[in-house]
Amino acid sequence: MPISFKALPAGWDDIWPTHAEPDLIYENVPVRFQIAARGQSWEVFRDTCFWGIFRSRTEAHECVRDAMQQIFSGGGSAQVRFA
């Protein structure tokens, strides 16, 4: 069965609208978390801003997971990256 390309979105903004762009209907920009090792501790950044420092990777991951759960329950989206 051939794939119909007529149903595909025309551009990137049709898939993922830019934050604060006027006249958006489905604006949902994800909160981005990053967990990175720093010596003996782990730093967490939220939307590229320092958010906290933790003693272990597990502690940092659990805190980010809890924050993401709150975001999801409010209808938002989030993603995490380990560096």
mmCIF file as gemmi writes it, N, C-alpha and C atoms, coordinates in Angstrom:
data_model
loop_
_atom_site.group_PDB
_atom_site.id
_atom_site.type_symbol
_atom_site.label_atom_id
_atom_site.label_alt_id
_atom_site.label_comp_id
_atom_site.label_asym_id
_atom_site.label_entity_id
_atom_site.label_seq_id
_atom_site.pdbx_PDB_ins_code
_atom_site.Cartn_x
_atom_site.Cartn_y
_atom_site.Cartn_z
_atom_site.occupancy
_atom_site.B_iso_or_equiv
_atom_site.pdbx_formal_charge
_atom_site.auth_seq_id
_atom_site.auth_asym_id
_atom_site.pdbx_PDB_model_num
ATOM 1 N N . MET Axp A 1 ? 0.852 -1.177 0 1 0 ? 1 A 1
ATOM 2 C CA . MET Axp A 1 ? 0 0 0 1 0 ? 1 A 1
ATOM 3 C C . MET Axp A 1 ? 0.895 1.236 0 1 0 ? 1 A 1
ATOM 4 N N . PRO Axp A 2 ? 0.75 2.123 -0.966 1 0 ? 2 A 1
ATOM 5 C CA . PRO Axp A 2 ? 1.584 3.319 -1.03 1 0 ? 2 A 1
ATOM 6 C C . PRO Axp A 2 ? 1.222 4.31 0.075 1 0 ? 2 A 1
ATOM 7 N N . ILE Axp A 3 ? 2.222 5.068 0.481 1 0 ? 3 A 1
ATOM 8 C CA . ILE Axp A 3 ? 2.039 6.09 1.516 1 0 ? 3 A 1
ATOM 9 C C . ILE Axp A 3 ? 1.597 7.392 0.854 1 0 ? 3 A 1
ATOM 10 N N . SER Axp A 4 ? 0.569 7.996 1.38 1 0 ? 4 A 1
ATOM 11 C CA . SER Axp A 4 ? 0.093 9.273 0.866 1 0 ? 4 A 1
ATOM 12 C C . SER Axp A 4 ? 0.824 10.401 1.578 1 0 ? 4 A 1
ATOM 13 N N . PHE Axp A 5 ? 1.556 11.187 0.808 1 0 ? 5 A 1
ATOM 14 C CA . PHE Axp A 5 ? 2.306 12.291 1.394 1 0 ? 5 A 1
ATOM 15 C C . PHE Axp A 5 ? 1.468 13.562 1.494 1 0 ? 5 A 1
ATOM 16 N N . LYS Axp A 6 ? 0.262 13.536 0.971 1 0 ? 6 A 1
ATOM 17 C CA . LYS Axp A 6 ? -0.611 14.703 1.049 1 0 ? 6 A 1
ATOM 18 C C . LYS Axp A 6 ? -1.068 14.969 2.479 1 0 ? 6 A 1
ATOM 19 N N . ALA Axp A 7 ? -1.081 13.937 3.322 1 0 ? 7 A 1
ATOM 20 C CA . ALA Axp A 7 ? -1.552 14.088 4.696 1 0 ? 7 A 1
ATOM 21 C C . ALA Axp A 7 ? -0.457 14.58 5.638 1 0 ? 7 A 1
ATOM 22 N N . LEU Axp A 8 ? 0.79 14.63 5.162 1 0 ? 8 A 1
ATOM 23 C CA . LEU Axp A 8 ? 1.891 15.055 6.022 1 0 ? 8 A 1
ATOM 24 C C . LEU Axp A 8 ? 1.838 16.56 6.261 1 0 ? 8 A 1
ATOM 25 N N . PRO Axp A 9 ? 2.301 17.012 7.421 1 0 ? 9 A 1
ATOM 26 C CA . PRO Axp A 9 ? 2.328 18.449 7.707 1 0 ? 9 A 1
ATOM 27 C C . PRO Axp A 9 ? 3.246 19.181 6.729 1 0 ? 9 A 1
ATOM 28 N N . ALA Axp A 10 ? 2.932 20.43 6.466 1 0 ? 10 A 1
ATOM 29 C CA . ALA Axp A 10 ? 3.705 21.216 5.515 1 0 ? 10 A 1
ATOM 30 C C . ALA Axp A 10 ? 5.063 21.635 6.061 1 0 ? 10 A 1
ATOM 31 N N . GLY Axp A 11 ? 5.17 21.886 7.346 1 0 ? 11 A 1
ATOM 32 C CA . GLY Axp A 11 ? 6.429 22.365 7.909 1 0 ? 11 A 1
ATOM 33 C C . GLY Axp A 11 ? 6.579 21.99 9.367 1 0 ? 11 A 1
ATOM 34 N N . TRP Axp A 12 ? 7.75 22.312 9.898 1 0 ? 12 A 1
ATOM 35 C CA . TRP Axp A 12 ? 8.064 21.985 11.285 1 0 ? 12 A 1
ATOM 36 C C . TRP Axp A 12 ? 7.085 22.642 12.251 1 0 ? 12 A 1
ATOM 37 N N . ASP Axp A 13 ? 6.697 23.878 11.994 1 0 ? 13 A 1
ATOM 38 C CA . ASP Axp A 13 ? 5.792 24.587 12.901 1 0 ? 13 A 1
ATOM 39 C C . ASP Axp A 13 ? 4.403 23.955 12.947 1 0 ? 13 A 1
ATOM 40 N N . ASP Axp A 14 ? 4.04 23.199 11.922 1 0 ? 14 A 1
ATOM 41 C CA . ASP Axp A 14 ? 2.767 22.481 11.963 1 0 ? 14 A 1
ATOM 42 C C . ASP Axp A 14 ? 2.82 21.323 12.951 1 0 ? 14 A 1
ATOM 43 N N . ILE Axp A 15 ? 4.023 20.769 13.136 1 0 ? 15 A 1
ATOM 44 C CA . ILE Axp A 15 ? 4.211 19.661 14.071 1 0 ? 15 A 1
ATOM 45 C C . ILE Axp A 15 ? 4.466 20.195 15.475 1 0 ? 15 A 1
ATOM 46 N N . TRP Axp A 16 ? 5.364 21.168 15.591 1 0 ? 16 A 1
ATOM 47 C CA . TRP Axp A 16 ? 5.815 21.661 16.891 1 0 ? 16 A 1
ATOM 48 C C . TRP Axp A 16 ? 5.817 23.18 16.875 1 0 ? 16 A 1
ATOM 49 N N . PRO Axp A 17 ? 4.741 23.824 17.279 1 0 ? 17 A 1
ATOM 50 C CA . PRO Axp A 17 ? 4.684 25.286 17.231 1 0 ? 17 A 1
ATOM 51 C C . PRO Axp A 17 ? 5.721 25.936 18.146 1 0 ? 17 A 1
ATOM 52 N N . THR Axp A 18 ? 6.163 27.084 17.746 1 0 ? 18 A 1
ATOM 53 C CA . THR Axp A 18 ? 7.148 27.826 18.519 1 0 ? 18 A 1
ATOM 54 C C . THR Axp A 18 ? 6.466 28.53 19.687 1 0 ? 18 A 1
ATOM 55 N N . HIS Axp A 19 ? 7.12 28.526 20.834 1 0 ? 19 A 1
ATOM 56 C CA . HIS Axp A 19 ? 6.586 29.138 22.048 1 0 ? 19 A 1
ATOM 57 C C . HIS Axp A 19 ? 6.369 30.636 21.84 1 0 ? 19 A 1
ATOM 58 N N . ALA Axp A 20 ? 5.242 31.126 22.306 1 0 ? 20 A 1
ATOM 59 C CA . ALA Axp A 20 ? 4.873 32.549 22.3 1 0 ? 20 A 1
ATOM 60 C C . ALA Axp A 20 ? 4.625 33.1 20.9 1 0 ? 20 A 1
ATOM 61 N N . GLU Axp A 21 ? 4.461 32.243 19.924 1 0 ? 21 A 1
ATOM 62 C CA . GLU Axp A 21 ? 4.127 32.701 18.582 1 0 ? 21 A 1
ATOM 63 C C . GLU Axp A 21 ? 2.651 33.095 18.567 1 0 ? 21 A 1
ATOM 64 N N . PRO Axp A 22 ? 2.295 34.208 17.943 1 0 ? 22 A 1
ATOM 65 C CA . PRO Axp A 22 ? 0.892 34.636 17.964 1 0 ? 22 A 1
ATOM 66 C C . PRO Axp A 22 ? -0.02 33.656 17.225 1 0 ? 22 A 1
ATOM 67 N N . ASP Axp A 23 ? -1.264 33.587 17.667 1 0 ? 23 A 1
ATOM 68 C CA . ASP Axp A 23 ? -2.32 32.784 17.035 1 0 ? 23 A 1
ATOM 69 C C . ASP Axp A 23 ? -2.083 31.279 17.085 1 0 ? 23 A 1
ATOM 70 N N . LEU Axp A 24 ? -1.428 30.789 18.118 1 0 ? 24 A 1
ATOM 71 C CA . LEU Axp A 24 ? -1.237 29.347 18.244 1 0 ? 24 A 1
ATOM 72 C C . LEU Axp A 24 ? -2.487 28.709 18.835 1 0 ? 24 A 1
ATOM 73 N N . ILE Axp A 25 ? -2.84 27.563 18.325 1 0 ? 25 A 1
ATOM 74 C CA . ILE Axp A 25 ? -3.994 26.835 18.846 1 0 ? 25 A 1
ATOM 75 C C . ILE Axp A 25 ? -3.547 25.773 19.839 1 0 ? 25 A 1
ATOM 76 N N . TYR Axp A 26 ? -2.499 25.028 19.504 1 0 ? 26 A 1
ATOM 77 C CA . TYR Axp A 26 ? -2.048 23.899 20.324 1 0 ? 26 A 1
ATOM 78 C C . TYR Axp A 26 ? -0.626 24.123 20.828 1 0 ? 26 A 1
ATOM 79 N N . GLU Axp A 27 ? -0.404 25.179 21.549 1 0 ? 27 A 1
ATOM 80 C CA . GLU Axp A 27 ? 0.937 25.482 22.048 1 0 ? 27 A 1
ATOM 81 C C . GLU Axp A 27 ? 1.251 24.576 23.23 1 0 ? 27 A 1
ATOM 82 N N . ASN Axp A 28 ? 2.304 23.791 23.12 1 0 ? 28 A 1
ATOM 83 C CA . ASN Axp A 28 ? 2.721 22.909 24.206 1 0 ? 28 A 1
ATOM 84 C C . ASN Axp A 28 ? 4.22 22.658 24.083 1 0 ? 28 A 1
ATOM 85 N N . VAL Axp A 29 ? 5.005 23.61 24.516 1 0 ? 29 A 1
ATOM 86 C CA . VAL Axp A 29 ? 6.454 23.508 24.437 1 0 ? 29 A 1
ATOM 87 C C . VAL Axp A 29 ? 6.955 22.755 25.661 1 0 ? 29 A 1
ATOM 88 N N . PRO Axp A 30 ? 7.794 21.739 25.479 1 0 ? 30 A 1
ATOM 89 C CA . PRO Axp A 30 ? 8.223 20.931 26.625 1 0 ? 30 A 1
ATOM 90 C C . PRO Axp A 30 ? 9.193 21.663 27.541 1 0 ? 30 A 1
ATOM 91 N N . VAL Axp A 31 ? 9.13 21.316 28.811 1 0 ? 31 A 1
ATOM 92 C CA . VAL Axp A 31 ? 10.14 21.738 29.774 1 0 ? 31 A 1
ATOM 93 C C . VAL Axp A 31 ? 11.303 20.769 29.594 1 0 ? 31 A 1
ATOM 94 N N . ARG Axp A 32 ? 12.508 21.285 29.456 1 0 ? 32 A 1
ATOM 95 C CA . ARG Axp A 32 ? 13.669 20.433 29.202 1 0 ? 32 A 1
ATOM 96 C C . ARG Axp A 32 ? 14.549 20.365 30.442 1 0 ? 32 A 1
ATOM 97 N N . PHE Axp A 33 ? 14.749 19.152 30.922 1 0 ? 33 A 1
ATOM 98 C CA . PHE Axp A 33 ? 15.639 18.9 32.047 1 0 ? 33 A 1
ATOM 99 C C . PHE Axp A 33 ? 16.923 18.267 31.527 1 0 ? 33 A 1
ATOM 100 N N . GLN Axp A 34 ? 18.034 18.619 32.161 1 0 ? 34 A 1
ATOM 101 C CA . GLN Axp A 34 ? 19.309 17.979 31.847 1 0 ? 34 A 1
ATOM 102 C C . GLN Axp A 34 ? 19.995 17.614 33.156 1 0 ? 34 A 1
ATOM 103 N N . ILE Axp A 35 ? 20.45 16.369 33.246 1 0 ? 35 A 1
ATOM 104 C CA . ILE Axp A 35 ? 21.165 15.88 34.423 1 0 ? 35 A 1
ATOM 105 C C . ILE Axp A 35 ? 22.605 15.624 34.006 1 0 ? 35 A 1
ATOM 106 N N . ALA Axp A 36 ? 23.555 16.246 34.719 1 0 ? 36 A 1
ATOM 107 C CA . ALA Axp A 36 ? 24.966 16.137 34.346 1 0 ? 36 A 1
ATOM 108 C C . ALA Axp A 36 ? 25.832 15.906 35.579 1 0 ? 36 A 1
ATOM 109 N N . ALA Axp A 37 ? 26.845 15.075 35.405 1 0 ? 37 A 1
ATOM 110 C CA . ALA Axp A 37 ? 27.796 14.815 36.492 1 0 ? 37 A 1
ATOM 111 C C . ALA Axp A 37 ? 28.701 16.025 36.672 1 0 ? 37 A 1
ATOM 112 N N . ARG Axp A 38 ? 28.975 16.352 37.944 1 0 ? 38 A 1
ATOM 113 C CA . ARG Axp A 38 ? 29.894 17.453 38.26 1 0 ? 38 A 1
ATOM 114 C C . ARG Axp A 38 ? 30.728 17.005 39.445 1 0 ? 38 A 1
ATOM 115 N N . GLY Axp A 39 ? 31.884 16.423 39.17 1 0 ? 39 A 1
ATOM 116 C CA . GLY Axp A 39 ? 32.732 15.911 40.246 1 0 ? 39 A 1
ATOM 117 C C . GLY Axp A 39 ? 32.044 14.768 40.967 1 0 ? 39 A 1
ATOM 118 N N . GLN Axp A 40 ? 31.839 14.917 42.278 1 0 ? 40 A 1
ATOM 119 C CA . GLN Axp A 40 ? 31.194 13.896 43.101 1 0 ? 40 A 1
ATOM 120 C C . GLN Axp A 40 ? 29.674 14.06 43.171 1 0 ? 40 A 1
ATOM 121 N N . SER Axp A 41 ? 29.141 15.076 42.495 1 0 ? 41 A 1
ATOM 122 C CA . SER Axp A 41 ? 27.703 15.351 42.583 1 0 ? 41 A 1
ATOM 123 C C . SER Axp A 41 ? 27.083 15.41 41.184 1 0 ? 41 A 1
ATOM 124 N N . TRP Axp A 42 ? 25.767 15.63 41.176 1 0 ? 42 A 1
ATOM 125 C CA . TRP Axp A 42 ? 25.013 15.701 39.923 1 0 ? 42 A 1
ATOM 126 C C . TRP Axp A 42 ? 24.228 17.003 39.878 1 0 ? 42 A 1
ATOM 127 N N . GLU Axp A 43 ? 24.372 17.747 38.794 1 0 ? 43 A 1
ATOM 128 C CA . GLU Axp A 43 ? 23.65 19.004 38.61 1 0 ? 43 A 1
ATOM 129 C C . GLU Axp A 43 ? 22.43 18.773 37.726 1 0 ? 43 A 1
ATOM 130 N N . VAL Axp A 44 ? 21.375 19.505 38.021 1 0 ? 44 A 1
ATOM 131 C CA . VAL Axp A 44 ? 20.159 19.443 37.211 1 0 ? 44 A 1
ATOM 132 C C . VAL Axp A 44 ? 19.865 20.846 36.689 1 0 ? 44 A 1
ATOM 133 N N . PHE Axp A 45 ? 19.581 20.918 35.401 1 0 ? 45 A 1
ATOM 134 C CA . PHE Axp A 45 ? 19.203 22.168 34.757 1 0 ? 45 A 1
ATOM 135 C C . PHE Axp A 45 ? 17.784 22.029 34.228 1 0 ? 45 A 1
ATOM 136 N N . ARG Axp A 46 ? 17.01 23.091 34.383 1 0 ? 46 A 1
ATOM 137 C CA . ARG Axp A 46 ? 15.636 23.125 33.854 1 0 ? 46 A 1
ATOM 138 C C . ARG Axp A 46 ? 15.565 24.282 32.874 1 0 ? 46 A 1
ATOM 139 N N . ASP Axp A 47 ? 15.294 23.97 31.619 1 0 ? 47 A 1
ATOM 140 C CA . ASP Axp A 47 ? 15.287 24.975 30.544 1 0 ? 47 A 1
ATOM 141 C C . ASP Axp A 47 ? 16.584 25.78 30.542 1 0 ? 47 A 1
ATOM 142 N N . THR Axp A 48 ? 17.696 25.098 30.615 1 0 ? 48 A 1
ATOM 143 C CA . THR Axp A 48 ? 19.073 25.613 30.598 1 0 ? 48 A 1
ATOM 144 C C . THR Axp A 48 ? 19.442 26.458 31.822 1 0 ? 48 A 1
ATOM 145 N N . CYS Axp A 49 ? 18.579 26.584 32.803 1 0 ? 49 A 1
ATOM 146 C CA . CYS Axp A 49 ? 18.888 27.313 34.037 1 0 ? 49 A 1
ATOM 147 C C . CYS Axp A 49 ? 19.184 26.314 35.155 1 0 ? 49 A 1
ATOM 148 N N . PHE Axp A 50 ? 20.169 26.628 35.976 1 0 ? 50 A 1
ATOM 149 C CA . PHE Axp A 50 ? 20.521 25.745 37.086 1 0 ? 50 A 1
ATOM 150 C C . PHE Axp A 50 ? 19.303 25.547 37.971 1 0 ? 50 A 1
ATOM 151 N N . TRP Axp A 51 ? 19.03 24.28 38.323 1 0 ? 51 A 1
ATOM 152 C CA . TRP Axp A 51 ? 17.829 23.953 39.092 1 0 ? 51 A 1
ATOM 153 C C . TRP Axp A 51 ? 18.158 23.292 40.415 1 0 ? 51 A 1
ATOM 154 N N . GLY Axp A 52 ? 19.29 22.584 40.497 1 0 ? 52 A 1
ATOM 155 C CA . GLY Axp A 52 ? 19.65 21.946 41.757 1 0 ? 52 A 1
ATOM 156 C C . GLY Axp A 52 ? 20.882 21.073 41.625 1 0 ? 52 A 1
ATOM 157 N N . ILE Axp A 53 ? 21.432 20.702 42.775 1 0 ? 53 A 1
ATOM 158 C CA . ILE Axp A 53 ? 22.597 19.82 42.818 1 0 ? 53 A 1
ATOM 159 C C . ILE Axp A 53 ? 22.281 18.678 43.779 1 0 ? 53 A 1
ATOM 160 N N . PHE Axp A 54 ? 22.663 17.463 43.399 1 0 ? 54 A 1
ATOM 161 C CA . PHE Axp A 54 ? 22.292 16.266 44.15 1 0 ? 54 A 1
ATOM 162 C C . PHE Axp A 54 ? 23.514 15.391 44.39 1 0 ? 54 A 1
ATOM 163 N N . ARG Axp A 55 ? 23.445 14.564 45.423 1 0 ? 55 A 1
ATOM 164 C CA . ARG Axp A 55 ? 24.571 13.708 45.803 1 0 ? 55 A 1
ATOM 165 C C . ARG Axp A 55 ? 24.733 12.501 44.898 1 0 ? 55 A 1
ATOM 166 N N . SER Axp A 56 ? 23.624 12.033 44.299 1 0 ? 56 A 1
ATOM 167 C CA . SER Axp A 56 ? 23.703 10.843 43.445 1 0 ? 56 A 1
ATOM 168 C C . SER Axp A 56 ? 22.851 11.038 42.195 1 0 ? 56 A 1
ATOM 169 N N . ARG Axp A 57 ? 23.166 10.243 41.181 1 0 ? 57 A 1
ATOM 170 C CA . ARG Axp A 57 ? 22.388 10.294 39.946 1 0 ? 57 A 1
ATOM 171 C C . ARG Axp A 57 ? 20.948 9.85 40.217 1 0 ? 57 A 1
ATOM 172 N N . THR Axp A 58 ? 20.781 8.86 41.063 1 0 ? 58 A 1
ATOM 173 C CA . THR Axp A 58 ? 19.445 8.363 41.396 1 0 ? 58 A 1
ATOM 174 C C . THR Axp A 58 ? 18.605 9.451 42.05 1 0 ? 58 A 1
ATOM 175 N N . GLU Axp A 59 ? 19.203 10.177 42.989 1 0 ? 59 A 1
ATOM 176 C CA . GLU Axp A 59 ? 18.489 11.267 43.67 1 0 ? 59 A 1
ATOM 177 C C . GLU Axp A 59 ? 18.076 12.355 42.673 1 0 ? 59 A 1
ATOM 178 N N . ALA Axp A 60 ? 18.986 12.703 41.765 1 0 ? 60 A 1
ATOM 179 C CA . ALA Axp A 60 ? 18.678 13.716 40.751 1 0 ? 60 A 1
ATOM 180 C C . ALA Axp A 60 ? 17.566 13.231 39.828 1 0 ? 60 A 1
ATOM 181 N N . HIS Axp A 61 ? 17.664 11.977 39.399 1 0 ? 61 A 1
ATOM 182 C CA . HIS Axp A 61 ? 16.656 11.422 38.489 1 0 ? 61 A 1
ATOM 183 C C . HIS Axp A 61 ? 15.278 11.359 39.148 1 0 ? 61 A 1
ATOM 184 N N . GLU Axp A 62 ? 15.215 10.966 40.417 1 0 ? 62 A 1
ATOM 185 C CA . GLU Axp A 62 ? 13.928 10.892 41.118 1 0 ? 62 A 1
ATOM 186 C C . GLU Axp A 62 ? 13.29 12.267 41.263 1 0 ? 62 A 1
ATOM 187 N N . CYS Axp A 63 ? 14.104 13.279 41.541 1 0 ? 63 A 1
ATOM 188 C CA . CYS Axp A 63 ? 13.579 14.64 41.68 1 0 ? 63 A 1
ATOM 189 C C . CYS Axp A 63 ? 13.038 15.143 40.335 1 0 ? 63 A 1
ATOM 190 N N . VAL Axp A 64 ? 13.788 14.887 39.264 1 0 ? 64 A 1
ATOM 191 C CA . VAL Axp A 64 ? 13.336 15.291 37.931 1 0 ? 64 A 1
ATOM 192 C C . VAL Axp A 64 ? 12.069 14.529 37.549 1 0 ? 64 A 1
ATOM 193 N N . ARG Axp A 65 ? 12.028 13.24 37.857 1 0 ? 65 A 1
ATOM 194 C CA . ARG Axp A 65 ? 10.848 12.428 37.551 1 0 ? 65 A 1
ATOM 195 C C . ARG Axp A 65 ? 9.61 12.982 38.262 1 0 ? 65 A 1
ATOM 196 N N . ASP Axp A 66 ? 9.752 13.368 39.531 1 0 ? 66 A 1
ATOM 197 C CA . ASP Axp A 66 ? 8.631 13.946 40.276 1 0 ? 66 A 1
ATOM 198 C C . ASP Axp A 66 ? 8.172 15.269 39.654 1 0 ? 66 A 1
ATOM 199 N N . ALA Axp A 67 ? 9.141 16.106 39.257 1 0 ? 67 A 1
ATOM 200 C CA . ALA Axp A 67 ? 8.796 17.383 38.627 1 0 ? 67 A 1
ATOM 201 C C . ALA Axp A 67 ? 8.101 17.155 37.289 1 0 ? 67 A 1
ATOM 202 N N . MET Axp A 68 ? 8.581 16.166 36.528 1 0 ? 68 A 1
ATOM 203 C CA . MET Axp A 68 ? 7.956 15.859 35.243 1 0 ? 68 A 1
ATOM 204 C C . MET Axp A 68 ? 6.532 15.346 35.435 1 0 ? 68 A 1
ATOM 205 N N . GLN Axp A 69 ? 6.32 14.568 36.474 1 0 ? 69 A 1
ATOM 206 C CA . GLN Axp A 69 ? 4.976 14.05 36.749 1 0 ? 69 A 1
ATOM 207 C C . GLN Axp A 69 ? 4.001 15.191 37.035 1 0 ? 69 A 1
ATOM 208 N N . GLN Axp A 70 ? 4.462 16.209 37.776 1 0 ? 70 A 1
ATOM 209 C CA . GLN Axp A 70 ? 3.613 17.374 38.033 1 0 ? 70 A 1
ATOM 210 C C . GLN Axp A 70 ? 3.3 18.124 36.74 1 0 ? 70 A 1
ATOM 211 N N . ILE Axp A 71 ? 4.297 18.233 35.868 1 0 ? 71 A 1
ATOM 212 C CA . ILE Axp A 71 ? 4.094 18.908 34.585 1 0 ? 71 A 1
ATOM 213 C C . ILE Axp A 71 ? 3.092 18.132 33.736 1 0 ? 71 A 1
ATOM 214 N N . PHE Axp A 72 ? 3.253 16.803 33.676 1 0 ? 72 A 1
ATOM 215 C CA . PHE Axp A 72 ? 2.342 15.966 32.888 1 0 ? 72 A 1
ATOM 216 C C . PHE Axp A 72 ? 0.914 16.035 33.422 1 0 ? 72 A 1
ATOM 217 N N . SER Axp A 73 ? 0.774 16.032 34.746 1 0 ? 73 A 1
ATOM 218 C CA . SER Axp A 73 ? -0.575 16.064 35.325 1 0 ? 73 A 1
ATOM 219 C C . SER Axp A 73 ? -1.278 17.393 35.054 1 0 ? 73 A 1
ATOM 220 N N . GLY Axp A 74 ? -0.502 18.441 34.793 1 0 ? 74 A 1
ATOM 221 C CA . GLY Axp A 74 ? -1.079 19.735 34.439 1 0 ? 74 A 1
ATOM 222 C C . GLY Axp A 74 ? -1.315 19.897 32.946 1 0 ? 74 A 1
ATOM 223 N N . GLY Axp A 75 ? -1.051 18.839 32.173 1 0 ? 75 A 1
ATOM 224 C CA . GLY Axp A 75 ? -1.279 18.902 30.734 1 0 ? 75 A 1
ATOM 225 C C . GLY Axp A 75 ? -0.083 19.357 29.932 1 0 ? 75 A 1
ATOM 226 N N . GLY Axp A 76 ? 1.056 19.566 30.589 1 0 ? 76 A 1
ATOM 227 C CA . GLY Axp A 76 ? 2.255 20.002 29.888 1 0 ? 76 A 1
ATOM 228 C C . GLY Axp A 76 ? 3.077 18.842 29.381 1 0 ? 76 A 1
ATOM 229 N N . SER Axp A 77 ? 4.211 19.156 28.797 1 0 ? 77 A 1
ATOM 230 C CA . SER Axp A 77 ? 5.123 18.125 28.324 1 0 ? 77 A 1
ATOM 231 C C . SER Axp A 77 ? 6.521 18.438 28.828 1 0 ? 77 A 1
ATOM 232 N N . ALA Axp A 78 ? 7.328 17.397 28.949 1 0 ? 78 A 1
ATOM 233 C CA . ALA Axp A 78 ? 8.689 17.551 29.459 1 0 ? 78 A 1
ATOM 234 C C . ALA Axp A 78 ? 9.565 16.454 28.895 1 0 ? 78 A 1
ATOM 235 N N . GLN Axp A 79 ? 10.86 16.706 28.896 1 0 ? 79 A 1
ATOM 236 C CA . GLN Axp A 79 ? 11.825 15.703 28.469 1 0 ? 79 A 1
ATOM 237 C C . GLN Axp A 79 ? 13.072 15.826 29.327 1 0 ? 79 A 1
ATOM 238 N N . VAL Axp A 80 ? 13.804 14.726 29.446 1 0 ? 80 A 1
ATOM 239 C CA . VAL Axp A 80 ? 15.018 14.716 30.254 1 0 ? 80 A 1
ATOM 240 C C . VAL Axp A 80 ? 16.159 14.167 29.421 1 0 ? 80 A 1
ATOM 241 N N . ARG Axp A 81 ? 17.35 14.71 29.663 1 0 ? 81 A 1
ATOM 242 C CA . ARG Axp A 81 ? 18.554 14.269 28.966 1 0 ? 81 A 1
ATOM 243 C C . ARG Axp A 81 ? 19.658 14.089 29.991 1 0 ? 81 A 1
ATOM 244 N N . PHE Axp A 82 ? 20.339 12.965 29.898 1 0 ? 82 A 1
ATOM 245 C CA . PHE Axp A 82 ? 21.5 12.725 30.75 1 0 ? 82 A 1
ATOM 246 C C . PHE Axp A 82 ? 22.746 13.102 29.964 1 0 ? 82 A 1
ATOM 247 N N . ALA Axp A 83 ? 23.586 13.943 30.563 1 0 ? 83 A 1
ATOM 248 C CA . ALA Axp A 83 ? 24.81 14.377 29.879 1 0 ? 83 A 1
ATOM 249 C C . ALA Axp A 83 ? 26.026 13.756 30.523 1 0 ? 83 A 1
